[in-house]
């Protein structure tokens, strides 16, 4: 994957401005910041509401893993010393952890569909 010559970020080809001269090998974000292109000319540059929606979707996708890690940490520090509650919560946490993996795999199609709905249409120019 190419790298932006201004910020050094590595992105897919569709995230770069097409052209020659000062616009060559410049990502769309740097191109808008350095006034090489207008924001309306770049379809892949997301407006703030779309960016927020994409980040929310990503957070909803991966937050169960964070919760399981936090709950296991709480179990190790607090609940493992309590006899009955420690065993019951360990079984519940174990089942939750095991159920999380199939849920993640089975919900990937819905996640990809929602992400595609929030993605800009991109038509690759000839020669790229």
N, C-alpha and C positions, 0 to 999 in steps of 0.2 A: 504494500500500500504506500502511496506517496505521502510525503510530509510537507506541511505548509512551510514556506521559506520565511515567513514572518514570525509565527508563534511556535513553530516546531512541532505542532500537533500532527499525529498520524491519523488519517481519515480515509474512508473509501473514496473512490474517484468521483462519485456524484456530489461530494461535499466541497468540490473545488470550482473556482470560476474558470470558464473556458475562454481562452484568448491567448494572445502573445504579448510580449513586452512586460510592463510592470504587473500585469494581471496573472502571468504564468506562475503556476504552483502556489497560488494563494487560496486559502480556504474562504468559504463564503462569509464567515464571521469577521475575519480580518479584512476581507474586501469591503464589507459594509463599514467597518470602523475606520478604514483608511480612505474611504470615499472612492474606491475603484468602481463600485456598482451601487445602485440604489437598492434598498431593501425590497422594493416591489419587483425588481428584476430577478430576484433569487427565490425560486419556488421552494427550495429545501430549507430555507431559513425560517424557523418557527416563530410565530408571535408569542408574547408572554403567556397568553391563556392556553395555547396548545402545548407550550413547554411545561406549564404547570400540570396539565392533564396527563401528559406523558410521564412526568415524574410521579404523579399520584398513582398511575397504573403500575409503574415499576415498584413503587413502595408497597402497594397492595399485593403484588406478586411475591415479593421476597420477605415481607414482614413476618409471616409465620415462622420462618427459620430463626429470626431474631428472638421471637417470643419463646420458642423452644429452648434456645440457648440460655436465655435469661431465666426461664423456669427451672432448667436443670441446674444452673448456678445457685438459684435460691434453694433448691432441694439439697444440694451438697452442703451449703453453708448452714441452713436452718433445719430443714425437715428430716434429714437423714438420722439425726439423733433421737427422734421420737419414734417409739416402737411401732404402734399401729398406724399412725398417720404417715410415718416415713415409708412403710411398705405399701400402703394404699396409694399414696401419691407417686411412688416410684413406678408402680404398675400402670397407673393412669398416664404418667409421662412417657413411659415406654410405648404404650399403645398409640399415644398421640404422635410420637416420633416415627413410629412405623407407618402410621396412616398418612403422614405428611408426604412421604416419598411418592406413593401412588397418586395422591391428590395433585402434586406438582406436575407429574407426567401427564395425567389426564386433563388437566386444565390448561395445558400449553397451547392447544389449538384455539381456545377462546381468547387467551392472552394475545396470540399472534394476530387474530382477527381484530381485536380492539386496537392493537398497536398499528396495524395497517390502516385502520380507519383514521387514526390520528397522524399518519405520515403524509407528507406532501407527495403529489405525483411528480415523477421525474422522468423526463424523456432524454435519453442519452443522445447528445449531438453526434452527427456523423464524424467518424474518425476517432472516436473515443471508446 
